[in-house]
Amino acid sequence: MTQNPAEIIEELDTIRIIGHIKGHMKGPTLIFFGGIHGNEPSGVQALEKIFSELGSIQEGLKGNIIGIRGNIPALAKERRFLENDLNRIWTQRGIDAINKKENSERTVEETELIELHRLISEIIDEKSAPFYFIDYHTTSSPTLPFITINDALINRKFARLFPLPIILGLEEYLEGPLLSYINEKGYVAIGFESGQHSTPEATDNSVAFTWLALSFTGVLPNNSEFKQAQYLAQLRSAAKGDNTFYEVTHRHIITDKDEFNMLPGFRSFDPIEVGTKLASHNGKQLKTDKNTIVFMPLYQEQGEEGFFLIRRIPKWILNLSAGVRKLRMDNVLTWLPGVSWASPQKDRLMVNLTVARFLSKPFFHLLGYRSRTLDKTHYLMTNRERTARNGMYRDTPWYRKS
């Protein structure tokens, strides 16, 4: 017998939803994603463990907790993706184009996006705010656990609660990550990279991170036997005490047609000296031209980035940027030659480099803008502060405390 669309959707949701617990009291909504990349199962494994344990304290929970599987077909085959990277197609323009396609015309990952987008929209429509979106990942190389965020102050405030290094600026180099799409809606959204693929430590770190997120957001009952100090110590130890802010300075792009080989032995956060050989790309040796820090070197078959380079951000820079953003000093940017608003909402700037060549990227970063190169003479600068729903989180304990 043929299933009707509602039955098909219900069946798909049963597979996709790792767990959904609705507390007996009003509270926040936490949405956790695992397996957006199919060769990164640690997040799914951690969430399965969390939901099995949450059942014993469900009566005192506040709000909603939802665990979602990402790329189900790729998870089944233990591959990053099958046709295109699910974490690179979350743009409004791309979603609109996928929606216009017939089901038979969509790739595997486009079909996954449509289902995930529907779920996210339904969750937000429930209006059980404040919302927190957390996306779990792992890396192909050994690494300290770390957090990635789009650079909005509410993301910084929440990420600082965890004793982990925090990476800013990835959104300037990657188009279409899931969390960038959610950040455009103004919600707290952070990525947690828990360790190397399929290691027990990666799952354990994700479990610790999840319990801490539930605690910090006020979901857990006051009388629960949650061991916050234990999980903080676990993550602090795994991160070797590093809770520095870093900024991405370089992305080495590769395609599936390139021959790329990362030299063995590199780990994320390894400091490297000028002249260090990193990789070979189509027969050419790649060396660093300055002292830097390597980040997410690629040791797997699939991927669009061979490696990144990062640098530490001094605390005084972070404090200065927070101050100028609160004063909304970016309001005067369009008074400068070559700078104009690129949207009616005034959350994007168009920068003509032939006129405004005296302005540097770090200057815009200070004010909360991240750039995307349109051509040789124009940047499109996006500001997460303009869309951030600060009022949604203003009464939360962590927001007031930080």
N, C-alpha and C positions, 0 to 999 in steps of 0.2 A: 504494500500500500504506500502511495506517495505521501511524504510528509508535507505539511503546510509550512510556510516560511517561519511562523512563530515557533513551531516544534524544532525546526532546524537550528534557529538561533538559540533556543534553550539548550539543545544538545551541545552546540559549539561552546556556549558559556560554561557548561558543566566541565568540559575539558580544559578550557582556558583559565577558569577561576581556581586558583590553588586553595583559596579559603576566603570566606567573607563572614566576619563576626560583627554583629551590630550590638553595641552596648545597651544597657538598660537606662543609661543616662545620656543627656545631650553632651556632645563633645566634638572634637575635630574628626576629619576624615583623612586617613593615611592610605595612600595607594602605592603598593610596592610592585615593581616589575622585575621579573627574573627571566633570563633566556631571550632577551631581545636579539642577542647573537647566539646561535644554536650550539656553538662549541664552548659555551660558558654556562654550564649547568649549576654552578655553585649557588647562585641566588635562588634558583628554584628549590634546590635541596634544603637551603636554610629556611625558606618560607614554609616548606612542608613541615619541617621540624617545629617552627614557631607555632603554626596553627594547631598542630597536634597537642602542644603544651598550653595554648591559650584556653582550650576548652574547660580546664579545671578552674579558671578564674573568670569565666565569661560573665558571671552575674554582676561583678563589680566594675566591669569595663565601661568606659565612656566613649561615645562616638562610634565611628566605623573603621574597621581594618579590612583592607581588601588586598589580596595577593593575586597577581595576574601573570600567567605564562605569556611570553612574547612570541617568538617565532617557533610555533609548534612543529611544523614540518622540518625545519632545520635542526631543532632539538632532537627529533627522532633520528636524524641522520648524523648528528654530532658534527655539523658543519656550521661555519659562521653564518652563511646564507646559502640559498640554493640558486637564485637568479640575480637578485640585487640586494644590497645591504639595507636591511630594514631600519637601521639607525642612521640613514643618510637620505631619507625621502620624506621627512616630516617638515615640509614647507606648505604654506597655505595654497600657493599656486600649484604645487605638485598634488596635494590632496584634492583640489578642485578638478584637476585633470584626470586623476584616477577615478573619481566619482562619476565622471562622464563616460567612462569605458564600460563596455559590456563585461559581464563576469568572465566570459571566455577569453577576453582580450587582456586580462590582468595577469601579471606575473604572480608567482607564489607570494612574494613579499608584499606586493600591492594588495592582494587579498587579505593578508594578515593585517596590514595597516588599516583597511576599511573596518575590520572587526574590532580592532583596538580603539580606533577613533570613535566608533559607536559607543563602546563601553565607557570611554573617558567622558564623552558628551553626556551620557546618561548619568554618570556619577556626579558631574558638575551640576546637571539640571536638578538633582536632588536638593541642592542648596544647603548641604550639611557642612558648612564652612566652619573653621578655616581648613583649607586643603593643603596636604603635603604630598608631593610626588617624589618617590625615591626609586632610582633605577640601578640595579645591581649588575656589575660587570667584573671580568677578570682579564688579565693580560697574558700574552704568550711568553713573556720573559719573567724571571723572578722580580719581585717588586715589594716595596713597602705598601701596605694598604693606604689609599688616599681618597680624597674627595675631589670631584670636579663640579664647578658651578659656573653659571652665567653670572657676570659681575654686577648683581644688584645687591644693595645693602641688606635687604632681608635675607638673601641667600648667605651672605657673609655672616650675619648674626647667628643664623641657625647652624651653619657649618662649624663655627667656632666652638660650639658646645662639645664637639668630638675631638679627642686628642690625636689629630691626624694632620698630615700635610694637605694643603688645599691648593688646587690648581685653577688659576684664572686664565681666560683668554682662548680656550679651545674653540669657542663659538666663532672666533675671528678666522679660524682656519678650516672649520668643518661646516658644510652646508647640510641641513636637514636632520640633525639629531633630535630624538624624541623630546628631550628635556628643553632644548631651545624653543621648540614649538610651544611647550607648556609655559615656559617663562614669558613668552610673548603674551600670554593670557594674564600674567601678573602674579602667578602663584609661586610659593616656595617649591623649588624643584632642584634636587641634588643627585649627583651620581656617586655611587660608592664602588670603587675598584678594590676588591677584597684581597687580591693576591694573584698567584699564577693559576692558570686554568687547571681545574679538576684536582687541586690539592686539598687535603683535609683542612689545612689552615685557612684556605679561602672560604670554605663553608663555615668554619668556626667563627671567622671574623665577621661574616655576614650575619650570623646568629647574634653575636654581641652587638653589632651595629643596630640591628632591628630592635632588640630589647631596649637599647638606649634611646632610640627614636621614639618608641612607645612611651618611655618614661618622660623624656623631655617635653613631649607634646601633651602630657596629662591624661593619656588614655588609660594607663594602669590604675587600679584602685589603690588607695593609700595604704591599705592593709595587706597588699600583695607581698610575697616573699622575694621580690625582685632584688638582685644583688648588683646595684649600680656600680659600686666601687670595684667589684670584681671585673665587670665588663670594661669599665674605663681602664683599669690596669692592663687587661688583655690587649686592648687596642693600642695603648700607649707603648707597651712592650713590643708589639708587632711592628709599630712604626718607629721603633728605636728612639722614642722621645721627640721625634720631629713633628712639630705642629706649625711649620713655617708656611707662609703664603708664597706661591711660585707663580710665574707668568710664562706662558708659552712664547718663545721668540722665533721658532722655526719649525716648519713641517716639511718633511721630505716626501714628496708625492710620488707614488708609483701606480702603474696600471697593470691589468692582468696580462698585457702583452710584453711587459718589461721582465728582464732577468735581474732580480734583486737578491742579494745574499748579505745578510747582516753577519759581521764577524762574530764568532762565538764569545760568550763570557760577559756580555754587557747586561746590566740590571738598571731598571729605572732608578733615578736619583744618583747614579754614579757620576761623580765629578770627573771630567776629562780635560786634559791639557791640549793646548794648541798643537796641531799637527797629528793628532791621534787618528789612526785609520779606523773608520767605523764600519764600512760596508763596500760592496762592489755593486754598481748599477750599470747594466748593459756593458760590462767589461771595464768600466771606469772606476778607479779607486776613489772613495769619498773620504776626505780628511776634514777635521775641524780647523777653522781659521782663527779660533780664539779659545781661551779657557771657557768651558761651559758645563752644562749638566745634561746628560742624556736621559731621555724619557720615552717609555713604551717602545723599545726596539722590537722589531718584528721578527718572530721566530715561528711563523706559521705560514701556510700556503696562501690563505686569503687575507686581503687587507689592502687598503688604499694609501696607507702611510708606512713608510719604511722605518721611520723614527721621528721623534720630536726632540727639540732642544728647549730647555727652560732656564730661568734664572730666579733667584730669590728676590722678593719684594721687601724693601726695608719697611719697618713698622711706621716710620714717620710719613712715608708715602701713602700708606693705607689710611692713616689718620687724617692726613691732609685731604685726600680724595673724599673721605666721608664728610669732612667739614664743608668743602666747596659744593658737594652735591646737596647737602641739606639747605644751603643758602640759594640753591637753584641758579648758580652763577652761569650755567650754560644758556640762560635766557639771552645773554648778550652776544652769543656766538654769531648769530646772523647779522650782526652789525659789521662783522669783519668781511673784507672783500673776498669773494670766491666761496662763501659759505651761505647756504640757503636751506630752508625747511624742505624736506622731501615728502612730507605727508601732512594732511590736515590735522592729525592728532599731535603734531610736533614731537614725535618720538624718533624721527630720523632726519639726518642732515645729509645734504649733498655737498661734497667738497670738491671744488675745481682746483686741482693741484697746480695748474699753470698760473693761477692767480694767488692761491693760498699756499704756495710752496714753503712759506716760512713757518707753517703749522706742522707739528710732528705728531705721530701716533701717540706717544706718551702723554702729550698734552690733552688729547681727546680721551684717553684712558682715564686720566685723572678725574674728568667730569662724568665718567660713566659710559662713554661711547666706545663701541668696538666697530671696526671697519670691515667692509667687504669690497675688494677691488672690482670695479666695474670695467674699467679699461685703463690705459696708460695715464690718463689725466683726471680720472674721477674716482673718489671713494664714496660709498654709501655708508654712513655712520649710524648705528642703531644704539639707542639708549634704553636699557632695561629699567632705569629708575622712573621713566615716564609712564611705564605701564604697570609697575609694581603695585600690588594691592596692599600697601602698608597698613591701611586701616583695618584690614581683615585680621591682622596678627597683633595689633597694637596692645590688646588686653591679655595676650598670652604671657605667662611667667617668664619664659626665656627671652621674649622681646623686651619686656620692661627691664629685666636684669641686665641685658647686654647693652 
